[in-house]
Amino acid sequence: MRDRRSVKRYAWESWVIVEDADTGQIQTGMLYNLNSEGFYFECDVPLKRGGVLSAMIEKLPDTQSPEVFQAEVRWVEEIIAPVVMYHYGVGACYSHMDSRSDSKKWFKVIQGGMEETQND
């Protein structure tokens, strides 16, 4: 399968808490990669494609506190394997980004890593 992303994703593992905006259902999962456009995580509930969610990511590069992001679910795929930690893989695209300080945050790639930058 060809990767159609316009921006490279970076491996990063962190716990994530997700709230479905339509149902208010809250669940935990594991984030496995991200970039400036979106992220991939796994969870146990099949989220609705096109749905909006809030995701609180426990730790990001160079941050001390959890960050909260609004995102749109782009795709959901059931994970078929004999032993799995979670049952669904989810690709999400940022729709609005907020931190606890209510400032917009974006990421830029620097020397193979990621750096947090403030944008107004």
C-alpha positions as CSV (number, residue, x, y, z in Angstrom):
1,M,0.0,0.0,0.0
2,R,1.4,3.4,-1.0
3,D,1.7,6.1,1.6
4,R,-0.3,9.1,0.3
5,R,0.7,11.5,3.1
6,S,2.1,14.8,1.9
7,V,4.1,15.2,5.2
8,K,6.2,12.5,6.8
9,R,4.9,10.9,10.0
10,Y,7.2,10.4,13.0
11,A,7.0,7.5,15.4
12,W,6.0,8.6,18.8
13,E,4.2,6.5,21.5
14,S,2.0,8.0,24.1
15,W,-1.3,7.3,25.8
16,V,-4.2,9.1,24.4
17,I,-7.7,9.8,25.8
18,V,-10.3,10.4,23.1
19,E,-13.8,11.9,23.3
20,D,-16.2,11.5,20.4
21,A,-17.9,14.9,19.9
22,D,-21.1,13.4,18.7
23,T,-21.7,10.8,21.5
24,G,-19.5,12.1,24.3
25,Q,-18.0,8.6,24.6
26,I,-14.6,8.7,26.2
27,Q,-12.0,6.0,25.7
28,T,-8.3,5.4,26.0
29,G,-5.8,4.3,23.4
30,M,-2.2,4.5,22.2
31,L,-0.8,7.0,19.8
32,Y,1.9,5.6,17.5
33,N,2.8,8.4,15.1
34,L,2.1,12.0,14.3
35,N,3.1,15.0,12.2
36,S,1.9,18.6,11.7
37,E,-1.2,17.4,9.9
38,G,-2.5,14.5,11.9
39,F,-1.8,11.4,13.9
40,Y,-2.4,7.6,14.1
41,F,-3.7,5.9,17.2
42,E,-5.3,2.6,18.2
43,C,-8.4,2.1,20.4
44,D,-11.1,-0.5,21.1
45,V,-14.1,1.3,19.7
46,P,-14.7,1.9,15.9
47,L,-15.0,5.7,15.6
48,K,-17.2,7.1,12.8
49,R,-15.3,8.3,9.7
50,G,-15.7,12.0,9.3
51,G,-16.6,12.4,13.0
52,V,-14.9,15.0,15.2
53,L,-13.0,14.1,18.3
54,S,-11.0,15.7,21.1
55,A,-7.8,13.9,21.8
56,M,-5.7,14.5,25.0
57,I,-2.2,13.2,24.3
58,E,-0.3,12.5,27.5
59,K,3.2,13.5,26.2
60,L,4.5,15.1,23.1
61,P,8.1,16.0,22.2
62,D,9.4,18.8,24.5
63,T,6.2,19.2,26.5
64,Q,5.7,18.7,30.2
65,S,1.9,18.5,30.3
66,P,-0.8,16.8,28.2
67,E,-2.0,18.6,25.0
68,V,-5.5,18.6,23.7
69,F,-6.3,18.6,20.0
70,Q,-9.5,18.7,17.9
71,A,-9.4,16.3,15.0
72,E,-11.5,14.7,12.2
73,V,-11.5,11.0,11.9
74,R,-10.2,10.3,8.3
75,W,-10.2,6.5,8.4
76,V,-10.8,3.5,10.7
77,E,-9.6,0.0,10.1
78,E,-10.2,-3.1,12.2
79,I,-6.9,-4.7,13.3
80,I,-7.1,-8.4,12.5
81,A,-4.5,-10.4,14.4
82,P,-4.4,-13.3,16.8
83,V,-3.3,-11.1,19.7
84,V,-3.9,-7.3,19.7
85,M,-3.7,-4.6,22.3
86,Y,-6.5,-2.6,20.6
87,H,-9.0,-3.6,17.9
88,Y,-9.1,-0.5,15.7
89,G,-6.5,1.7,14.0
90,V,-7.5,5.3,13.5
91,G,-6.1,8.0,11.2
92,A,-7.0,11.6,12.3
93,C,-6.4,15.0,10.8
94,Y,-6.2,18.1,13.0
95,S,-9.2,20.4,12.6
96,H,-8.4,22.8,15.4
97,M,-5.4,22.7,17.8
98,D,-5.7,24.0,21.4
99,S,-3.3,23.6,24.3
100,R,-4.1,24.2,28.0
101,S,-2.9,27.8,27.6
102,D,-5.4,28.3,24.7
103,S,-2.6,29.2,22.3
104,K,-2.4,27.6,18.9
105,K,0.6,25.2,18.5
106,W,2.1,23.8,15.4
107,F,5.1,21.5,14.8
108,K,7.9,21.9,12.4
109,V,10.5,19.3,11.4
110,I,14.1,20.1,12.6
111,Q,17.1,17.8,12.1
112,G,15.0,14.7,11.9
113,G,12.9,15.5,15.0
114,M,10.1,17.8,15.9
115,E,10.0,21.2,17.6
116,E,7.0,23.0,19.1
117,T,6.5,26.5,17.8
118,Q,3.9,29.1,18.7
119,N,1.7,30.7,15.9
120,D,-0.8,33.5,16.3
